[in-house]
Amino acid sequence: MAFINYVTHIQFDFGAVRLLAQECQRVGITRPLVVTDPGVKAAGVLQKALDALGDLPVTVFDSTPSNPTEAAVHAAAALYKQHHCDGLIAVGGGSAIDCAKGVAIAATHEGPLKMYATIEGGSAKITEAVAPIIAVPTTSGTGSEVARGAIIIVQDHRKLGFHSWHLVPKAAICDPELTYGLPPMLTAATGMDAVAHCMETFMSAAFNPPADGIALDGLTRGWAHIERATRNGQDAEARRQLMSASMQGAMAFQKGLGCVHSLSHSLGGISPRLHHGTLNAMFLPAVVRFNAQADSVQREQRLEKMAHAMGLSRASDIPAAIRDMNARLGLPAGLTAMGVEPAWFAQVIDGALKDHCHGTNPRTASAHDYEEMLHSSL
């Protein structure tokens, strides 16, 4: 049975961060814990959010790692309890927002975090007692500000997904101005993350026509503007369109993702230094080729529709177009350039087969299929 649910309260405009105090009042947050990371703080973006909060008593956790960990979640949750906070404001990219979602669980639920992971059967254990979250994205990639999930590296080093409708932020404040200072390589990597979300969810066989429409439109916007935003971070229209593509990708991926993310989650857990969006960009060509043989993809002409959205003449041109785009954006040529070693592949494949995204790929991948995708992505 298809379940379709949309989505949250979104403020989307240039300068929207100024509405932060208003949204806290609407949600009922009076003593927020702000979850962010050192880069957002150093860039001065955190201060913009703090200025917008006015006289509210605020506690700040600014130590979110590039891939959020259970240790960081527990450190922030301790601050939350110590200062008697009643809500969370995530200011940053997907890492900060996902870390805040982990805190929303850990500060209000007992037991180790992995108890609440999707593949551990934990989604039903996440209750409405979670702390309320307001998300202020500073990148255009994960779309976690409108998503029900978070990806966190737990204590046993697995990179696991946590999914519950209770985790959807109560408000998303999408202000393209906050992305102006994002370095080109982060713009490119997070932008390709958004593109991957739109492409993978559109290819998924699950029945969700609204998600399909949102994803295809998001792909059109993201593909057309990612290069402009990377080359000129002050291009207001490119930043607006890329932030919309990011938001739309996450609105749509409630439908499910696939092998790109199964591989990225697994490999990212083995080597947390690897950027998730960059890994998605590396895996997309191989997974698109693999999915081209899926009955649902062929029947519904999904690759042809994606090719049209990307301005390509044929579906078969998509993998090469992605590789060409990666090169123009200055992203690595493949996994080898990222320091990935074939000796890791057995562990990566094992993790991918167990990942929550594995089951929603339009074509079931075997261990051998994953091995071929990995070698093709080197």
C-alpha positions in Angstrom: 0.0 0.0 0.0 1.3 3.5 -0.9 1.6 6.0 2.0 1.9 9.6 0.9 2.5 12.4 3.4 3.5 16.1 2.8 5.4 17.6 4.7 6.2 20.6 7.0 6.0 24.4 7.5 8.5 26.0 5.1 9.6 29.6 4.9 11.5 30.0 1.6 12.9 33.4 0.6 16.0 35.6 0.6 16.4 36.8 4.2 14.0 34.2 5.6 16.4 33.6 8.6 14.9 36.8 10.1 11.8 34.8 10.8 13.5 32.4 13.2 12.2 34.0 16.4 8.7 34.0 14.9 8.9 30.3 14.1 10.2 29.5 17.6 7.2 31.3 19.0 4.8 29.4 16.7 6.4 26.0 17.5 6.6 26.8 21.2 10.4 26.8 21.6 11.5 29.1 24.4 15.0 27.7 25.3 16.6 26.4 22.2 19.7 24.4 21.8 21.3 25.5 18.5 23.2 22.6 16.8 25.8 23.6 14.3 29.4 23.0 13.2 32.7 24.8 13.3 32.6 25.8 9.6 29.2 27.4 9.9 30.3 29.3 13.0 33.6 30.5 11.3 31.7 31.7 8.3 29.5 34.0 10.4 26.3 32.2 9.4 25.7 31.0 13.0 25.8 34.6 14.2 23.1 35.6 11.7 20.8 32.9 13.2 21.7 34.0 16.8 21.0 37.6 15.9 17.6 36.6 14.5 16.7 34.9 17.8 16.9 38.2 19.7 16.5 37.8 23.5 15.8 34.1 23.6 18.1 32.2 26.0 20.2 30.1 23.7 22.7 27.3 24.2 25.0 26.4 21.4 26.5 23.1 20.4 29.0 23.8 17.6 31.0 20.5 17.4 29.0 18.5 14.9 31.5 16.5 12.8 31.3 16.3 9.0 29.5 13.0 9.4 27.4 13.1 12.6 28.3 10.5 15.2 26.5 9.0 18.2 29.2 10.6 20.4 28.4 14.0 19.1 24.6 13.3 19.6 25.2 12.4 23.2 27.4 15.4 23.9 24.7 17.7 22.5 22.0 15.9 24.3 23.8 16.4 27.6 23.9 20.1 26.9 20.2 20.0 26.1 19.4 18.5 29.4 21.8 20.5 31.4 20.3 23.8 30.2 16.7 22.6 30.4 16.2 23.3 26.6 12.8 22.7 25.1 13.6 22.5 21.4 16.3 22.4 18.8 17.5 24.7 16.0 19.8 23.1 13.5 21.9 25.6 11.6 24.1 24.0 8.9 24.1 21.3 6.3 22.8 17.8 6.5 25.3 16.9 9.2 24.0 19.5 11.7 20.4 18.8 10.9 20.8 15.1 11.2 22.8 15.5 14.4 19.9 17.6 15.8 17.5 14.8 14.9 19.7 12.4 16.8 19.6 14.7 19.8 15.8 15.0 19.5 15.7 11.2 20.0 18.5 10.8 22.6 17.3 13.7 24.8 13.8 12.2 25.1 14.2 8.4 24.7 16.1 5.8 26.8 18.7 3.4 25.6 21.5 3.4 22.9 20.8 5.2 19.7 21.0 2.1 17.5 17.8 0.9 19.1 16.0 3.5 17.0 17.7 2.8 13.7 15.4 1.7 10.8 17.2 -1.5 10.0 17.1 -2.5 13.7 13.3 -2.1 13.7 13.5 1.1 15.7 11.3 3.5 13.7 8.2 2.5 15.7 10.1 3.2 19.0 10.5 6.9 18.1 7.6 8.6 19.7 6.0 12.0 19.6 8.0 12.8 22.7 11.0 13.8 20.5 12.2 17.3 21.0 10.8 19.8 18.3 13.2 20.9 15.6 13.5 24.0 13.5 16.0 23.5 10.6 17.9 26.3 8.9 19.9 24.7 6.0 23.2 26.4 5.0 23.9 24.1 2.1 21.8 22.9 -0.9 22.1 19.1 -0.8 20.6 16.8 1.8 17.2 18.4 2.1 17.1 17.1 5.7 15.1 20.2 6.7 12.0 18.6 5.1 12.8 14.9 5.6 11.7 12.4 8.2 15.2 10.7 8.4 18.7 11.2 9.7 21.9 9.4 8.9 24.2 8.9 11.9 27.4 6.8 12.6 26.6 4.8 15.7 29.1 3.5 18.2 29.8 0.2 16.3 30.8 2.4 13.3 27.8 1.5 11.1 26.3 4.5 9.3 22.6 3.9 10.0 19.3 5.6 9.0 16.7 6.8 11.5 13.3 7.4 10.2 10.1 8.7 11.7 7.5 11.2 10.8 8.0 12.6 14.4 11.5 13.7 13.2 10.3 16.0 10.5 11.3 19.5 11.6 8.4 21.6 12.7 9.7 24.4 10.5 12.2 24.7 7.7 13.7 28.1 7.1 15.2 28.0 3.6 17.2 31.2 3.0 19.4 31.1 -0.2 21.5 34.0 1.2 22.9 31.6 3.8 24.6 29.6 1.0 26.4 32.5 -0.6 29.7 31.8 1.2 29.7 28.1 0.6 33.0 27.1 -1.1 32.8 25.9 -4.7 33.7 22.3 -4.0 31.1 22.0 -1.2 28.5 23.7 -3.5 29.3 21.1 -6.2 29.3 18.1 -3.8 26.1 19.0 -2.0 24.5 20.0 -5.2 25.2 16.6 -6.7 23.7 15.1 -3.6 20.4 17.0 -4.4 20.6 15.8 -8.0 21.1 12.2 -6.8 18.1 12.4 -4.5 15.9 13.6 -7.4 17.2 11.0 -9.8 17.1 8.0 -7.4 13.7 8.7 -6.0 12.3 9.2 -9.6 13.7 5.8 -10.6 12.3 4.0 -7.6 9.4 1.7 -8.4 7.3 2.7 -5.4 3.9 4.3 -6.3 4.0 8.0 -5.4 3.0 10.2 -8.3 3.4 13.5 -6.3 7.0 12.5 -5.4 7.7 11.7 -9.1 6.5 15.1 -10.1 8.5 16.9 -7.4 11.6 14.9 -8.1 11.6 15.5 -11.9 11.0 19.2 -11.4 13.8 19.3 -8.8 16.2 17.5 -11.2 15.4 20.1 -13.9 16.2 23.0 -11.5 19.3 21.4 -10.0 20.9 20.2 -13.2 20.4 23.6 -14.9 21.8 25.6 -12.0 24.5 23.6 -10.2 27.3 24.7 -12.5 26.3 28.4 -12.2 26.1 28.2 -8.4 29.5 26.5 -8.3 31.2 29.0 -10.5 29.7 32.0 -8.9 28.5 31.6 -5.3 26.9 35.0 -5.4 24.5 34.1 -8.3 21.3 34.7 -6.4 19.0 32.9 -8.9 21.3 29.8 -9.1 21.4 29.6 -5.3 17.7 29.9 -5.1 17.1 27.2 -7.7 19.7 24.8 -6.2 18.2 25.2 -2.7 14.8 24.4 -4.2 16.2 21.3 -5.9 17.6 20.2 -2.6 14.3 20.7 -0.8 12.4 19.0 -3.5 14.7 16.0 -3.6 14.0 15.4 0.1 10.3 16.0 -0.2 10.3 13.3 -2.9 12.6 10.7 -1.3 10.0 9.6 1.2 9.2 7.3 -1.9 12.6 5.6 -1.4 16.1 5.8 -2.8 18.3 3.0 -4.0 21.7 1.6 -4.7 23.5 4.9 -4.9 22.7 5.6 -1.3 23.1 2.0 -0.2 26.7 2.2 -1.4 27.4 5.7 -0.1 26.0 5.0 3.3 28.1 1.8 3.6 31.3 3.3 2.3 30.8 6.5 4.3 30.6 4.4 7.5 33.8 2.6 6.7 35.6 5.9 5.9 33.8 8.9 7.5 36.2 11.4 5.9 34.5 10.7 2.5 31.9 13.3 1.6 28.4 11.8 1.1 27.4 14.0 -1.8 30.7 13.3 -3.7 30.2 9.6 -3.2 26.7 9.9 -4.7 28.1 11.7 -7.7 30.7 8.9 -8.2 28.1 6.1 -8.0 25.3 7.6 -10.1 26.5 6.7 -13.6 26.9 3.0 -12.7 23.6 2.8 -10.9 21.7 4.5 -13.7 23.2 1.9 -16.1 22.2 -0.9 -13.8 18.6 0.5 -13.3 18.1 0.9 -17.1 17.3 -2.8 -17.2 14.5 -2.6 -14.5 11.1 -3.4 -15.8 9.4 -0.4 -14.1 12.1 2.0 -15.4 11.6 0.8 -19.0 7.8 0.5 -18.8 7.4 4.1 -17.5 10.2 5.5 -19.6 11.8 7.0 -16.5 15.2 7.4 -18.0 13.8 9.1 -21.1 12.0 11.6 -18.8 15.1 12.2 -16.8 17.1 12.8 -20.0 14.6 15.4 -21.1 14.8 17.2 -17.7 18.6 17.2 -18.1 18.4 18.6 -21.7 19.8 15.4 -23.2 18.6 13.8 -26.4 18.8 10.1 -25.3 18.4 8.2 -22.1 21.7 6.4 -22.8 23.5 9.7 -22.6 22.8 10.1 -18.9 25.8 8.3 -17.3 28.3 10.1 -19.5 26.5 13.4 -18.9 26.9 12.9 -15.1 30.6 12.1 -15.5 31.0 15.2 -17.6 29.2 17.3 -15.1 31.4 15.9 -12.2 34.5 16.9 -14.2 33.2 20.4 -15.0 32.4 20.9 -11.3 35.9 19.8 -10.3 34.8 16.7 -8.4 37.0 13.6 -8.4 37.1 11.4 -11.5 36.2 8.3 -9.4 36.6 6.4 -6.2 40.4 5.9 -6.7 40.9 9.7 -6.7 39.1 9.7 -3.3 41.5 7.2 -1.8 39.0 4.3 -1.9 40.7 0.9 -2.1 39.3 -2.3 -3.7 40.2 -4.2 -0.5 37.3 -2.4 1.1 34.7 -3.7 -1.3 33.6 -6.8 0.5 32.8 -4.8 3.6 31.1 -2.1 1.5 28.9 -4.7 -0.3 27.9 -6.3 3.0 26.8 -2.9 4.3 25.0 -2.0 1.1 23.0 -5.2 1.1 21.8 -4.4 4.7 21.1 -0.7 4.1 17.6 0.7 4.3 17.8 2.1 0.7 18.7 -1.3 -0.8 15.1 -2.5 -0.9 13.6 0.5 -2.8 16.0 0.3 -5.8 13.9 -0.4 -8.9 16.0 -3.5 -9.6 17.2 -5.8 -6.9 21.0 -5.8 -6.7 23.0 -8.8 -5.7 26.5 -8.8 -4.1 27.9 -9.4 -7.6 26.0 -6.4 -9.0 27.3 -4.2 -6.2 30.8 -5.4 -6.9 30.5 -4.4 -10.6 29.1 -1.0 -9.6 32.0 -0.4 -7.4 34.6 -1.4 -10.0 32.8 0.7 -12.6 33.0 3.7 -10.2 36.8 3.5 -9.6 
